């Protein structure tokens, strides 16, 4: 008797679960279909009309790049300083943001004996810096400081501090507390406990996240250049704004950006793989 | 074995010494390298010049303007009229019999009381500006400029006395300007003016209680529509704040993020099977799919958006497709790694019951990667909401474009502040929604 009742119970639960899954899937499909039709009507150009033009622009710049022949590599080399500037923005922002993130992380996890009242404050601080899109801070600072790489750097660094701080504090939560206890047993102060008890445990993970962030920040800095923060983005805006005729330059920037991002991607995933001790990393 | 280890110690003291020394070197060299690099970038970015060129006063004006509004009192000599208007806008002009108390018009004389002893008296083409602690500035507009008499003593910093224009701003919230053609007095007040309803709307200045009563009452303000709809419409159509416009832009941005992420997930998952070692034995197929992922990711959102803007024009579709293309690469890579990591025992168990290929995937594989799938998609949704604002600024539309446009015109900083606040609210709301869904779906809480 009891078994039959149980079976019935399980069957009804399973049915309900299937119903929920069905509703969920239908909901997602509904959102996608209505969303695409809605955005198709909101867009200034339609989807099918755009589809036929999709390859127009890429092929146009490819043709122009092809026509310029070997000089194309010269054009690409000409954009290297701008690319370097973008890389500098990303690197400095990641360094400064990363340093801030370490401080924030050490002040916001119970596991490393942070000062209690400070924990919620630093956590909210990280939430806020993470929520601000880089674009807003960059535009704001460009208005005050003028067009220059520094606003982008500050904007990216602030966002990095919040984003990395959260990841770092999650790493902190998972460490082994025994070294810390051992150190405090022999009278180490807080800084010494962090230096000798926590840092050796978390350093590989920190570095791995740091590299991942560097990768993301290179992309972000390139985009911020487009709104006036210097670097490769600004060059791209210039060449695209010219419309016809600058296609070879635009293509050169695209290729340069693509190669740089690929190299950084591969190097960082190789290094991260070594750091966290597996052949793949994400 | 024990004797062996005694004979040749695995760790001899020289190697230990060497390693410690290398560590010490790194500890000193790494910070030095970082400092050297930062010094180099300090000059490469031109920070010293930047600090010279920076306009901190702009920041102050901006900060004041974003939380305050000003009322202009303008006497125009050419048209010979007096205008009292919020932000000097034609649509927000006070009627002559309805001036605020601090403006008194008595025939040709106008008295503007700026509070705390600051007083402007305008008679004919002469303005007398009394500043406590300094004295009275008398300025007259003449045919070829302005004639000004200042109190004796050094000219303070807040005063610009030019033969063509007098500009006095003794405090941040009071300003008097005299030119050949007009006298203009600005009085600043805290708050956002006309936030809910436009100045000339029938609803201007009503309290929530009054609005509530109005919405429920039967007498229609506008015979065409119901009162509730009228109120909503007046609010959305507010010309100064353009609430409707901002809301549509926010909606567009959210739509870009949601559509882009779902599309990327829908294409990334099947492709991930093709890129995973344990599902696709063919090396060529696997290699091609992986390079496709790298290609999609490497092109970057910036380039994808620029290409899509050319093809599809302005709008949410452009942004959604740019996000979808980039993230198909990123999500596909993540999913294929998750697929390579699954436990094969479950699949074998399902196979032992005689399940077909499709059933093995459905009951052996999908349940294992579902948590990774859901949590990664939600993480991407979160970060894509931010990305969508940025793509918008490149020209794809949405709130990013609205923000860039308002900032460029820098007409009213309170508008910019409003848009920034709304953007951040939306970003935080999406963050919360995604972490709530993650908890709900994965941990089952």
Boltz contact constraints between the chains, C-beta under 6 A:
constraints:
  - contact:
      token1: [A, 32]
      token2: [B, 262]
      max_distance: 6.0
  - contact:
      token1: [A, 35]
      token2: [B, 255]
      max_distance: 6.0
  - contact:
      token1: [A, 35]
      token2: [B, 259]
      max_distance: 6.0
  - contact:
      token1: [A, 39]
      token2: [B, 255]
      max_distance: 6.0
  - contact:
      token1: [A, 39]
      token2: [B, 316]
      max_distance: 6.0
  - contact:
      token1: [A, 39]
      token2: [B, 317]
      max_distance: 6.0
  - contact:
      token1: [A, 40]
      token2: [B, 317]
      max_distance: 6.0
  - contact:
      token1: [A, 42]
      token2: [B, 315]
      max_distance: 6.0
  - contact:
      token1: [A, 42]
      token2: [B, 316]
      max_distance: 6.0
  - contact:
      token1: [A, 43]
      token2: [B, 312]
      max_distance: 6.0
  - contact:
      token1: [A, 43]
      token2: [B, 313]
      max_distance: 6.0
  - contact:
      token1: [A, 43]
      token2: [B, 315]
      max_distance: 6.0
  - contact:
      token1: [A, 43]
      token2: [B, 317]
      max_distance: 6.0
  - contact:
      token1: [A, 44]
      token2: [B, 313]
      max_distance: 6.0
  - contact:
      token1: [A, 44]
      token2: [B, 314]
      max_distance: 6.0
  - contact:
      token1: [A, 44]
      token2: [B, 315]
      max_distance: 6.0
  - contact:
      token1: [A, 45]
      token2: [B, 312]
      max_distance: 6.0
  - contact:
      token1: [A, 45]
      token2: [B, 313]
      max_distance: 6.0
  - contact:
      token1: [A, 50]
      token2: [B, 311]
      max_distance: 6.0
  - contact:
      token1: [A, 50]
      token2: [B, 312]
      max_distance: 6.0
  - contact:
      token1: [A, 53]
      token2: [B, 311]
      max_distance: 6.0
  - contact:
      token1: [A, 54]
      token2: [B, 311]
      max_distance: 6.0
  - contact:
      token1: [A, 57]
      token2: [B, 307]
      max_distance: 6.0
  - contact:
      token1: [A, 57]
      token2: [B, 310]
      max_distance: 6.0
  - contact:
      token1: [A, 88]
      token2: [B, 41]
      max_distance: 6.0
  - contact:
      token1: [A, 92]
      token2: [B, 41]
      max_distance: 6.0
  - contact:
      token1: [A, 131]
      token2: [B, 424]
      max_distance: 6.0
  - contact:
      token1: [A, 131]
      token2: [B, 427]
      max_distance: 6.0
  - contact:
      token1: [A, 131]
      token2: [B, 428]
      max_distance: 6.0
  - contact:
      token1: [A, 133]
      token2: [B, 386]
      max_distance: 6.0
  - contact:
      token1: [A, 133]
      token2: [B, 389]
      max_distance: 6.0
  - contact:
      token1: [A, 135]
      token2: [B, 389]
      max_distance: 6.0
  - contact:
      token1: [A, 135]
      token2: [B, 390]
      max_distance: 6.0
  - contact:
      token1: [A, 135]
      token2: [B, 393]
      max_distance: 6.0
  - contact:
      token1: [A, 136]
      token2: [B, 420]
      max_distance: 6.0
  - contact:
      token1: [A, 139]
      token2: [B, 407]
      max_distance: 6.0
  - contact:
      token1: [A, 144]
      token2: [B, 58]
      max_distance: 6.0
  - contact:
      token1: [A, 144]
      token2: [B, 59]
      max_distance: 6.0
  - contact:
      token1: [A, 145]
      token2: [B, 50]
      max_distance: 6.0
  - contact:
      token1: [A, 145]
      token2: [B, 54]
      max_distance: 6.0
  - contact:
      token1: [A, 146]
      token2: [B, 53]
      max_distance: 6.0
  - contact:
      token1: [A, 148]
      token2: [B, 50]
      max_distance: 6.0
  - contact:
      token1: [A, 149]
      token2: [B, 45]
      max_distance: 6.0
  - contact:
      token1: [A, 150]
      token2: [B, 45]
      max_distance: 6.0
  - contact:
      token1: [A, 150]
      token2: [B, 50]
      max_distance: 6.0
  - contact:
      token1: [A, 219]
      token2: [B, 300]
      max_distance: 6.0
  - contact:
      token1: [A, 222]
      token2: [B, 302]
      max_distance: 6.0
  - contact:
      token1: [A, 223]
      token2: [B, 302]
      max_distance: 6.0
  - contact:
      token1: [A, 223]
      token2: [B, 390]
      max_distance: 6.0
  - contact:
      token1: [A, 226]
      token2: [B, 394]
      max_distance: 6.0
  - contact:
      token1: [A, 227]
      token2: [B, 393]
      max_distance: 6.0
  - contact:
      token1: [A, 254]
      token2: [B, 303]
      max_distance: 6.0
  - contact:
      token1: [A, 258]
      token2: [B, 298]
      max_distance: 6.0
  - contact:
      token1: [A, 261]
      token2: [B, 298]
      max_distance: 6.0
  - contact:
      token1: [A, 261]
      token2: [B, 300]
      max_distance: 6.0
  - contact:
      token1: [A, 262]
      token2: [B, 298]
      max_distance: 6.0
  - contact:
      token1: [A, 280]
      token2: [B, 337]
      max_distance: 6.0
  - contact:
      token1: [A, 282]
      token2: [B, 334]
      max_distance: 6.0
  - contact:
      token1: [A, 282]
      token2: [B, 337]
      max_distance: 6.0
